[in-house]
Amino acid sequence: MSLPKIVILGAVRTPIGAIGGALAPLQARPLATSAITALLQQTGVDPNLVEYTCLGWVMQDPRSPNLAKVAAEYAGVPPTSPGTTFHENCASGGAAIHSIARRLMLGEISLGIAGGVESMSNVARYLFAGRIKNQMYGDMKLVDGLFGALTDVNVGKRGELMGLLTERLAEKYDVSREMQDEIAYNSHHNALKAWEEGYFADYVVPVEVPQRRGDPVLVEKDEGPKPLTMEKLAKARPYFKPDGGTITGMNASSLNDAAAALLLTTEHKAEALGIEPLARLEAFHNVGVPREFMGEGAFKVIPPLLEKAGLAVPEIDYFEINEAFAAVLGGAFRYVEGLEASRTNQWGSGISLGHPVGCTGARQVVDMVHQLIRRDAKVGMTSRCVGGGIGSGEVLIRF
């Protein structure tokens, strides 16, 4: 039995806000709803036709249980349409896309929304000890959920920050500080250039942020990309490993707020709807890697992903390998033969655009779809590393 081809009818994202920045007043649910609403408006698809919604969200909390279902309803999708929220760390948005694709392939649904969201500005602090016996009195310690999410508690005796894990990767693949700073510089330069040339226009949808007084503020642009210099990057001190480390706050990704959404269906259904697809989801794949070298996932997923798509590195017009850290991309250049900087992260990535973790996988696919269109290219690949030791990625082909 041949499986149906999966196509993308629409792909949008919000601007990416800095932590504590312009999008901070919005919790994850309204942020996700704004992306889904814009997606349905841009495609012109009747919300009643949406049969399932899957969203990635890492920093989940009780204020928005099963956010995928609820966010879609607020955007006009009927309450009879189910939804599932995914937590696969930095691959959560990708996991949502993969899930909708599988449902379409199996004939469970004919049209679905996939995406991701994160509001790192609104991550809670937790009181884990509150219900344990014999703690009826005395002070209790609040634990920062955001800081906890940036730590792999299963490495070593006390856990290790993701940045420390990536210092190991930098040493293993001989990724120098200079190489990392150059990657960071290129990321900001490429993202700024893409904004200046209007590549992000039309599909990066403005978000209204209500104010206590007066009219809502309209957020229209990513807050991360900056005109940095190599000199400024070189002056930054190592953050995770002060003595002999190479990773700084400037060659690592930032903490962010954003949402992204895509409308997926089959080629047959797209034809029936009379909508010309933007791209085809040619392949998707996950791999496992040792959690101590979690950054390897971003590039070790590439060979099996290419094999699934029946392609080779030279046939990929553009790559986006998420810059959780510049060292991850540096490792990719060492590991993947033929990978060129001139075809990689040409619109920026996690260092410049930002890394709203639950949103990133979906954001990468959204941006790659439009990068292929705007630059009249044919084939794109997106991939990312994942805390805990996973690699996740997709191959997209433009129509």
Buried (B, 14 or more C-beta within 10 A) or exposed (E): EEEBBBBBBBBBBBBBBBBEBBBBBBBBBBBBBBBBBBBBBBBEBEBEBBBBBBBBBBBBBEEBEBBBBBBBBBBBBEEEBBBBBBBBBBBBBBBBBBBBBBBBEEEEBBBBBBBBBBBBBBBBEBEEEEEEEEEEEEEEEEEEBBEBBBBBEEBEEEEBBBBBBBBBBBEBBEBEBEBBBBBBBBBBBBBBBBBEEEBBEEBBBEBEBEEEEEEEBEBEBBBBBEEBEEEEBEEBEBBBBEEEBBBBEBBBBBBBBBBBBBBBBBBEBBEEBEBEBBBBBBBBBBBEBEBBBBBBBBBBBBBBBBEBBEBEBEEBBBBBBBBBBBBBBBBBBBBBEEBEBEBBBBBBBBBBBBBBBBBBBBBBBBBBBBBBBBBEBBBBBBBBBBBBBBBBBBBBBBB
